Amino acid sequence: MLLRWIGLCAAGGCLSCALLPSAAQSALQRSVNQAMGGKRGTAIVLAVDAGQILAAYHLDVAARRRAFPGSSIKPFTLMALLERQAVDAHTSWVCKRPLNIAGHRLDCSHPATGQPLDAAAALAYSCNSYFTSLATRLTPAQLQESLIEDGFASATGLAPEEAAGNVALAASRDELQLQAIGDWGVQVTPLELLHAYRHVALRARGSGSPELAPVFDGLAGSTGYGMARLAQPDGNVRVAGKTGTANSDEGQWTHGWFAGYAPAETPEFVLVVFLEHGRGSDAADVARHIFGALGANEKAKPSLTAGRKP
């Protein structure tokens, strides 16, 4: 298993986890700092069991920066569809690749498979055609309600002076489709995304959510063969996660996201990377270095334990 580092973060930028042994604390924090390399943005590592931050780069940014999540929101769109039985694991769609919605050019960039994509493969390949088409099986109120239930409009309690994101109610088919892929009507903080992926990680470990298997399989496939494969480090530890390249409402540039957890089968920690003026592939590259450092330090893991935090 990977590190079970349990600590409570302090406020501020590059924080200090006071409950960690000093060697483990400095090694983890140093790995996060080095992976970010002075980039504008934030990276945060969270313990799945305790729900506490272990290390962070610019926690203030993680707590207060609101931005479109881009494709990192797709697991939650898929969860909404699965939980309402609007799709199942076998629901497939042929990717049409060229895609334009309300002036947004959203052509798919994943490899052409020549075959219909099922739910897990569509998530792994981040297929815009799949998600924008099948999202119309939800009403605007259903998608809004589901995203709010996932925590995308409320503070997490993980940091002081924390902002909350917002989730709008789509007024048209176009707005619903764009919201489903994180390009309209939903803005999140990195901490909100971290908190939401922690709940996905908790459900991935149990056997109580078999209907969500396409989400877990899709996130593992994303780093295995799909659009987030740059996040998979060398070694035996398999990670799961999702990239996002989100349009900015501040100018003609994009922001890069990666959100995921490891190990894929039995998650112990969650990682979110957000890069200003970046792409999802850039964020995945940062994530790979952090995942790799965590795996390399397994022998140094402390024997701390902590109760589970709901």
C-alpha positions in Angstrom: 0.0 0.0 0.0 0.9 3.6 -0.4 1.6 6.1 2.5 -1.0 6.5 5.2 0.0 9.9 6.2 -2.6 11.5 8.4 -2.2 15.2 9.2 -4.1 18.4 9.5 -3.1 21.2 7.3 -2.2 24.7 8.5 -3.6 27.7 6.7 -1.6 29.6 4.1 0.4 28.8 1.0 2.8 25.9 1.2 1.6 24.5 4.4 3.0 22.5 7.2 1.3 19.3 8.4 1.9 19.5 12.1 0.7 16.0 12.9 3.1 14.3 10.5 6.6 13.2 11.5 9.0 15.9 10.4 10.8 13.7 7.8 7.5 12.5 6.2 6.1 15.9 6.3 9.0 17.6 4.6 9.4 14.8 2.0 5.7 15.0 0.9 5.6 18.8 0.9 8.9 19.0 -1.0 7.6 16.6 -3.6 4.5 18.7 -4.2 6.6 21.9 -4.3 9.0 20.4 -6.8 6.3 19.0 -9.0 4.6 22.4 -9.3 8.0 24.1 -9.9 6.7 27.6 -9.3 3.7 27.3 -11.6 0.7 29.4 -11.0 -2.0 27.3 -9.5 -2.4 24.8 -6.7 -1.9 21.1 -5.8 -3.4 19.4 -2.8 -3.0 15.9 -1.4 -5.8 14.6 0.9 -6.0 11.5 3.1 -9.1 9.4 2.0 -9.8 8.0 5.5 -9.4 11.1 7.6 -10.5 13.6 5.0 -7.6 15.8 6.0 -5.1 17.6 3.9 -1.6 16.2 4.0 0.3 18.7 1.8 -0.5 21.6 -0.4 1.0 24.2 -2.7 -0.8 27.5 -2.4 -3.7 26.4 -0.2 -5.1 29.9 -0.4 -5.6 29.4 -4.2 -7.2 26.0 -3.6 -9.6 27.5 -1.1 -10.7 30.6 -3.0 -10.0 30.3 -6.8 -13.2 29.6 -8.7 -13.0 28.3 -12.3 -14.9 26.1 -14.8 -13.9 22.5 -14.1 -13.9 21.3 -17.7 -13.9 17.6 -18.2 -12.9 16.9 -14.6 -16.7 17.2 -13.9 -17.6 14.3 -16.2 -17.5 11.6 -13.6 -20.2 13.5 -11.7 -22.3 13.9 -14.8 -22.0 10.2 -15.4 -23.0 9.5 -11.8 -26.1 11.6 -12.2 -27.0 9.6 -15.3 -26.3 6.2 -13.7 -28.1 7.0 -10.4 -31.2 8.1 -12.3 -31.0 5.0 -14.6 -30.8 7.3 -17.6 -27.8 5.2 -18.8 -26.2 2.0 -17.6 -22.8 0.4 -18.1 -23.7 -0.8 -21.6 -25.2 2.4 -22.9 -23.0 3.1 -26.0 -22.6 6.0 -28.4 -20.7 6.5 -31.6 -18.5 9.6 -31.3 -19.3 12.1 -34.0 -16.0 14.0 -33.3 -16.8 17.4 -34.8 -18.9 19.2 -32.2 -20.1 22.8 -32.0 -22.5 23.9 -29.2 -23.6 27.5 -28.9 -20.4 28.7 -30.5 -18.1 26.4 -28.4 -15.9 24.2 -30.6 -15.7 20.9 -28.7 -14.3 18.4 -31.2 -13.2 15.2 -29.5 -9.4 14.7 -29.5 -9.3 11.1 -28.3 -8.2 8.3 -30.7 -10.9 7.2 -33.3 -12.0 3.8 -32.1 -14.3 3.0 -35.0 -16.7 1.4 -32.4 -19.4 2.8 -30.1 -18.1 3.8 -26.7 -19.7 2.4 -23.6 -20.0 4.6 -20.4 -16.6 3.6 -19.0 -14.7 4.0 -22.2 -16.5 7.4 -22.9 -15.2 8.6 -19.5 -11.7 7.3 -20.1 -11.5 8.9 -23.5 -13.4 12.1 -22.2 -15.7 11.9 -25.2 -17.5 15.2 -25.5 -19.9 13.7 -28.0 -21.0 11.0 -25.5 -21.5 13.4 -22.6 -23.2 16.2 -24.4 -25.6 13.9 -26.1 -26.6 11.6 -23.2 -26.8 14.5 -20.7 -30.0 15.5 -22.4 -31.6 12.5 -20.8 -31.5 14.6 -17.6 -33.6 17.6 -16.9 -31.7 20.9 -16.0 -33.0 20.6 -12.5 -31.7 17.0 -12.1 -28.2 17.9 -13.3 -28.1 21.0 -11.1 -29.4 19.1 -8.1 -26.9 16.3 -8.6 -23.9 18.6 -8.8 -25.0 20.5 -5.7 -25.4 17.2 -3.9 -21.8 16.4 -4.9 -20.7 19.5 -3.1 -20.0 21.9 -5.9 -21.8 24.9 -4.3 -20.7 24.7 -0.7 -17.5 25.2 1.2 -15.7 22.1 2.3 -14.4 23.2 5.7 -10.9 22.2 4.7 -9.5 25.8 4.9 -10.3 29.1 6.5 -11.9 31.9 4.5 -13.0 29.4 1.9 -15.1 30.4 -1.1 -17.9 28.3 -2.5 -18.5 27.5 -6.1 -21.8 27.8 -7.9 -24.1 25.7 -10.0 -26.6 27.4 -12.3 -29.9 26.0 -13.6 -29.6 25.5 -17.4 -32.3 27.4 -19.4 -31.7 25.6 -22.7 -30.5 22.4 -24.2 -27.2 24.0 -25.1 -26.6 25.2 -21.6 -27.4 21.8 -20.2 -24.9 20.1 -22.6 -22.2 22.6 -21.8 -22.8 22.3 -18.1 -22.4 18.5 -18.4 -18.9 18.9 -19.6 -17.9 21.8 -17.2 -17.9 24.6 -19.8 -20.9 26.5 -18.6 -22.9 27.0 -15.4 -20.6 25.4 -12.9 -17.6 26.9 -11.2 -15.7 25.1 -8.5 -12.8 25.6 -6.2 -9.9 23.1 -6.2 -10.9 22.2 -2.7 -14.5 21.4 -3.8 -13.2 19.2 -6.5 -10.8 17.5 -4.0 -13.7 16.9 -1.6 -15.9 15.5 -4.3 -13.3 13.1 -5.6 -12.6 11.9 -2.1 -16.3 10.7 -2.0 -15.8 9.0 -5.3 -12.7 7.3 -3.8 -14.6 6.2 -0.8 -17.3 4.6 -2.9 -14.7 3.0 -5.1 -13.4 1.1 -2.1 -16.7 -0.3 -1.1 -19.1 -2.8 -2.6 -22.2 -0.7 -2.0 -22.2 1.2 -5.3 -22.2 -1.5 -8.1 -24.2 0.8 -10.4 -21.3 3.2 -10.4 -18.8 0.7 -11.7 -18.5 2.6 -15.0 -17.3 5.6 -13.1 -14.6 3.7 -11.3 -13.6 1.8 -14.4 -13.6 4.9 -16.5 -11.3 6.8 -14.1 -8.9 3.9 -14.0 -9.1 3.6 -17.8 -8.4 7.3 -18.2 -5.0 7.0 -16.6 -4.4 3.5 -18.1 -5.1 4.2 -21.8 -7.2 7.3 -22.0 -6.8 11.1 -21.9 -5.2 11.2 -18.4 -2.5 8.6 -19.1 0.3 11.1 -18.4 -0.7 11.0 -14.7 0.3 7.3 -14.4 3.7 7.0 -12.8 6.2 4.2 -13.4 6.0 1.3 -11.0 3.3 -1.0 -9.7 0.8 1.4 -8.2 -2.1 2.0 -10.5 -3.8 5.4 -10.2 -7.2 6.6 -11.3 -8.3 10.1 -12.4 -9.5 12.6 -14.9 -8.0 15.6 -16.7 -9.8 18.8 -17.6 -9.0 21.6 -20.0 -11.4 24.4 -19.1 -12.1 27.6 -20.9 -11.5 30.8 -18.9 -14.1 33.5 -18.6 -11.4 36.0 -18.1 -9.7 35.8 -21.5 -8.7 33.6 -24.5 -6.8 30.9 -22.6 -7.5 27.7 -20.7 -6.9 26.3 -17.3 -5.6 22.7 -16.6 -7.0 20.3 -14.1 -6.2 16.8 -12.9 -8.2 15.1 -10.1 -7.8 11.5 -9.0 -6.8 9.0 -6.4 -4.5 6.1 -5.7 -4.3 3.2 -5.5 -7.1 2.8 -8.0 -8.5 -0.3 -6.4 -8.1 0.7 -2.8 -7.7 4.5 -2.7 -5.7 6.0 0.2 -5.3 9.5 -0.9 -6.8 12.0 -3.4 -4.9 14.6 -5.5 -6.1 17.7 -7.3 -3.8 19.8 -9.5 -5.0 23.2 -10.9 -2.9 25.2 -13.3 -3.6 28.7 -14.5 -3.0 29.1 -18.2 -2.6 25.4 -18.7 -4.1 22.2 -20.1 -5.3 19.0 -18.6 -2.2 17.2 -19.9 0.0 19.7 -18.1 -1.8 19.1 -14.8 -1.5 15.3 -15.4 2.2 15.6 -15.8 2.5 17.4 -12.4 0.3 14.7 -10.9 2.5 11.9 -12.2 5.5 13.4 -10.3 3.5 13.6 -7.1 2.1 10.1 -7.4 5.6 8.8 -8.2 7.1 10.4 -5.2 4.4 9.0 -2.9 5.0 5.5 -4.2 8.8 5.8 -3.9 8.5 6.8 -0.3 6.4 3.8 0.8 9.2 2.4 3.0 9.2 5.6 5.0 5.6 5.6 5.9 4.8 6.4 9.5 2.7 4.1 11.7 0.1 6.8 12.5 -3.6 6.0 12.6 -6.6 8.1 12.6 -10.3 7.7 12.9 -12.4 7.9 9.7 -14.0 11.3 9.1 -17.4 11.2 7.5 
